[in-house]
Amino acid sequence: MTPPPLSRVRWTSAVLLAALAAGTLRAGRRLRAIPVLPETPPAAAEVPRPAGWRLLTARGVEPDAATFLAACAHAEAEGLRVLDLLPADLPAERALGLLRLVDPARYRWDRLGEGHGAGFAVLVAEEVLARAGVEPVGPRPVPAELLALTRRLKEYAADATGLAVAPGLSCGGPAEPGGPARVAELRAQGLPPGALAAAQLGGLALLAGAALRQGRWGAAAAGLYWLQPYLALRGPGSPLRPAGLARATAARPLRSLGAALRTAAAAGRGGTGEDRARDTARAAAYQAELASGTGRFLEPRRADCPWCGSGRLAVRVRVPDLLQGKPGLFTLEQCEECGHVFQNPRLTLEGLEFYYRDFYDGRGGEGAGTVFGRLGAAYRGRAEMLLPHADPGSWLDVGTGHGHFCNAARAVWPRTRFDGLDMGDGVREAERRGWVETGYQGQFPEFASKLAGQYEVVSMYHYLEHTRDPLAELDAAAAVLAPGGFLTIELPDPESRMARLLGPVWLPWFQPQHQHLMPAANLREALADRGFTVLAEEHGPAHQGNDFFGAVALAATGLAPDPDRPWGPPATARARVLAHAVRLAALPAFAGAAVLDALRTAAAHRTDGGNAYRMLARKDTP
């Protein structure tokens, strides 16, 4: 029989079939890459527990001594400090979900990767528990709590966390969580339950439509989805024996539909009672603070340029807080003499505290951490810029936040001592995690005399634009560096074409946090004035591929801010409906923006023109 011509192929079904086939093969490959613990002879059960290790298990999970000893031996042999154990009877959908999140071949060495596991048992070195401030006392955790703990512990063993299948371990509990328990597990892993449930329901609807309307291609796609658990988890060499795999596979479409509906319903009810109480208290504090208005958050407008002193100023853009939706309107002016762009009037110290609050910590801390954790390629590019010029022994990262750059840069500079400085509490957490050796908390200029001449490298990555006086920050860097030391800086480029094209929704304006955006020529001149020689300058490699995606996100936030934001008015049903409608309508725009950003990034790399630039300078020897 002659196959149908290519023009008659139903592309939706073909794409679904290809995606499902790739996902099935990937799951099988990843599963077979997970080490399997040996089944220790029964006599080993009488050997006492090795010192320095704790095995934390979820309720209902009862590991034997043989499993514990085999896990300890594997961790010691591989140099691991955290080892998540997968029960051999791990339910099918749990296993597939884990394999979508984790590539075992890269998991350990991805220093910024989030910690994921099965949620049933995790072996942890006691020194890691101590540094993380975890004291495992009281009742055993439920899987959601253990998943959250695994995610946290990976931060304290960034390149020493692994997975292993434990043949002698059993889940000992219900096969699959539903409703609130499932929502809690997704949130514990940093995943949005509502969005995932909506995506799953949409995917099921798409598959059903393809099966009913698109002939054998649609039927093949639906059939592959139906059989995926069995094909991925029961092939030759699979280390898992999921309980009830045949029944789970046979009932998969109905079970998936029910699970997605229960998850969506539970997600719509919000977080736990403790979460709601915390949100209520936070909202009350914000409303009390805003009762006095926002005028005190801005200084008087200045009449001259803070960079060159010229009085020739023009408004570049006016924009509200599209990042969080806090009240206020902010103006960026540009000097017509030197091109410097600055916030005018600028925030007061009280204003800075107000607008930064709940962005990098508190309510927004987890989201910010997730974003920073996904910038590994950018961090590596920054670290590699120094390769042709130095082999530093000491490096101070100013504006380090939680130390994500320092953690990633160790892969490039394993023998370098990385210290960090920041105003927030995150720098202390970075020190406890081991991402920096020493964390300094405070303003950089305050440490200039104390740290004078102590560092071979000082880095300022997307830091200067946040400061009140960038020239004073450069003075501090010159003081802290030893003669012949290196200063490396990355900044948004206000001369980017995208800044004019996208106007108020160009993400690097980042109002109200960014107070100064300086053209590269201005920075080169300021460095020369302080005795630096610029060795390298990069624009394309520093480009951050988020121009169009960020514009869609800011526009959507401006049209429909988060109705549950504690600094906003009380949420109404109308506000919630509007927010959901805008997010749904924005999905095609986000997809198109992602394509445009990919093209834009390729062009930026080819032409060395992007939305940011990096500069490397050497402090000249007197």
Steps between C-alpha positions, in 0.01 A plus 500: 500500500640838405550731798312831491689794357680724744250780442224285648682428826324660796774714639353537847493124545844460348648755738324341798621156395859621459496682836356198683748265335791725594370528857460125532850431372644772723327359809632152428853627439501709817360216709776265390759763591399494868734279708350200677613412851623143547287268706723455803516147650272457804800471735569870442176583679680448831774755423454824703409827324799683354575826674429832331187402303127537555230322299182708491185318392138592435217362705433135427843434349698243699852448361702203619858521622629343179357785292644759736847347491495463122397866466781612732756294309382641165507859627849458645632339181354774276586794727133589552364687801130468412348190338132471413378138498238385251288207623490215252119513496487875431159570336506557127387863485734598783788338314412670172464837674842466661661397171356809331670719761836325540766387258710266717804543274513873578320526833799474731724737304236766445601724788198726449249222434209464738486198725241240407421154625228242550394631841534174692856470635813715489843430648674813628840569652457644847728795424267598212200485732687720748592764241143502367366546853288186476435298814296192402298453817131445558261301282616369167437733206242443229640474143438870430713599798776262399493635143540855635786386720678330209472820300657695785775248568617509136595863561735388777652217293495670161728249325459209742133402468388189317225245442496122534242225473471297821370150409419421862300817562120519468279810484279359773218742431228600251595463137428853379413817696197698400353842561666698781781247547595527133487879514727497805751275324509719189552816706773326698685451172455862392239411237171691445214254562230704325703558186610137481143374547379736226778383269416135569130557432586684179729219389235236570245699302744534211569126501131415513428732209784352297383145568142578394568718197842425357485133408782262564756771580277631777424149621872420505575808711222419747607136512861593573389725784288216636787249491781737599538383865542137397733577210723735702512310830483132414745471215814284514731596782248717689596518870142580609204272557212749538214359702189438289671618182264310269190641672648850510579482129156369406322773695746780420274740302223495762743510793689792344177691438381446856837593649518821294148604600566433869830688483338799328223511762744473791735761349211743471444481876843654564772391741484364850338677793845610612568648154171689504565635849844621394353667190232670709760640739717617213205674332408679823857628540511629142163674526607673820820617334322625187247697702756784507536501122810442287635855477762435767652225286645752249762772544466845340579501129858601420574750221833365377655176382661298782766372257627815325314788668323624187161666539378381160258225601208338316244245610584158354209298639236506771386165632311362801620202702426225248714251692284469811213738439581720800363856481708778349616649170871530422690717257828425327674807355791507258785746487524653152872561550634158610203269445477387864152377596392532863193485721384855570372552762674201654374282781575589858653236727152431634373466145774255411403284798132511404540413133766232550301328774347166398683500168827317574381361832173447683206455263711512184816338629434152363417629152808722491718209610356282223576766236857548622549124509426479128771743389781244500613576144520873576696438820744278317551760227579762761751274673667396175560858392799505734661180369748663257614753758543353849488202736357669809537376853242738651177640357242734657155500339322824587121486498523122525144445627490134605833428329370332184782633283770391746347153522497463122842658447668229709461271199731737307727605790505206747806629692379859539372632831164669437366751750176693465360835608138611505258706706249217545495199731554274200875545523496329841305213352755479217772462761313223679443317172870522419434698183729775634780462752427828678187711471512873574166668567470872442582776252813445291659844561477432875735203456753675270755581771456171686556291184757728335735316263375153597351371173634404159153525340192705581182434303186711471239317294176694458584687815606856414161583347340433842731734696438857607850620406675274245814716494550443875463127435778516238719685752441218748594237240825683425582503873422133559701370204868422528728666241459313173162365612196474274157661512223336296161666452175413322221752444186558294577704190274809476615541138335173399258534208246298696483774763345738248293236323333364814484823701357461853482120475872452428591274790846648581340830603401288802323778686518602773814297583741622231621849585783546248557364148825616347621468140818297454701809404418663832613196695826476304575863580420457871726196520785686333461784747557246781814346355348206313581371153209334320616163365179363351145608425214270396150587387358200314617237751350706784159520335215372717242337276190645661409818309173380346405247768562761769293756311202261484538419871515868602207591275290217644587605856409859418162398359415259781726502807500205737167537685650344814790746533498616861568864411197519269129538571313196634460238229158484333346234279514745208874561552569127511301436182679786324842371610424148377361633170807716436738212581310268267492758221873565545601136441525533119688827547747330733555225242563753226724704728713194576557448126586866447742495794677195356545681168602820678759312709651338190523841332650659812772237519579536131508880498639549855205721579260413783314648792799483738878525498794364699826677564827365641759750627838470672609726781828649386802467724603843640 
